């Protein structure tokens, strides 16, 4: 119910959610992990993040893209992790007045794949 609390009243730092999501993603093996959570807690947390994205700061989209830019080699396993975190963290429901700081920041990433494509059409 994002209409009850506006973006001006609440700002959530995406980095804190990212740190916890990273712990869940990379340290989920209970036998070797230092952080052990029940599956229900993990899933509840991961389900909560999409509802928090609306309250990320205005610059969060660019910050997230900058954070994961080094992971974007399609021939590396880190690429899958970057796509996972993009799906989890990128704010997609921004008001129209913030679109320039939202999804339009990602157009630069499309140039990476367009200039390096090796498939003949």
N, C-alpha and C positions, 0 to 999 in steps of 0.2 A: 504494500500500500504506500507507494512512494509519494502519493499526493498528500499524505498526512505529515511527512517531514520533507522539507525541500532541500535541494542541494546547498542552499545558502546556510541552512541550519546545521548540517552535518557533513563533515568531510572524513572519509575513511582512507587511511593510508594503505595503498595497495601492496606496499612492500611487506607489511606485517602479514597480510594474508598469503603473499607469495612465499615467505619464509616457512609458514606452516604447511602450505601445499607442497613445497619442496621436500620437507621432512616426510610427508605422507608418500609422495611419489618415489623418492629414492631410498627411504629407510623403512619400508613397510614389512620387511622380513622379520618376524618376531624372534627368530632364533639368533640373529646377529645384530639386531637394532638396539640402539640405546633409548629410542623413543618408542614405547609400545602403547598403542591405543586400540580399543576395541573397534571392530569393523563398523559398528553403528555410529561411533563418534566420527570416524574418518569420513564416512559417507555423508553424514549430516553436515559436517564442515564443508565438504566439497559441494554439496547442494546449496549451501548458504551463500557461497561466493557470487554466483550470478545475480543475486538480489542486492549484494553490496556494491556491485560495479556502478550502479547509478550514482553512488555517493563518492566515487573517486574524484580526485582533484581534476581541474580542467586540463592540466598538463600531463595527466596520468597516461594517456594514450601514447604520447611521444616518448615518455619515460620508459614505458613497457617495450615499445619498439626498439628503443636504444639499448635496453638491457639485453634483449634477445637477438640483436643483429649479428653478433659473433657466432651464434648457434645456427645460422641459416645456410649451412652447406648441405645441399640435398643428398650428398653421398655419405653423410655422417649420421650416426645414431642420435646425436644431439638435435638434429633437425626435427625428429619426431617429438622430442621433449619440448622444443620451442613451440611447435604447433599445438601441443597439449596445453601449454601455459597461455598461449594466445587465445585459445578457445575458452579457457577458464577465466582469464583476467581482463581481456580487452573490453572496454565499455562500448556497447553497441546501441544503447538506448539513450542517446544524448538529445537534448532539446535542439531544435533547428538553429538557434543562434550560436551553438557550440560545434557545429559540424566541421568547421575549418580546423578545429583542434581535436577532432574525433577521427572518423574513418578516413578523412582526406589525408591524414598524415601517412597512411599506409600505402599511398600511391607510389612513393619512392621505392618501396619494396617490390612492387610489380616490375619496375625497371630492371631489378637484379635478374629476375627470371627471364624477362623478355630479351635482355642483351646476352644471356648465357644459354639460350635454348639450343639444343643440339638435335632436335627432331625436325626432319624434313617434312614439309607439308605439301 
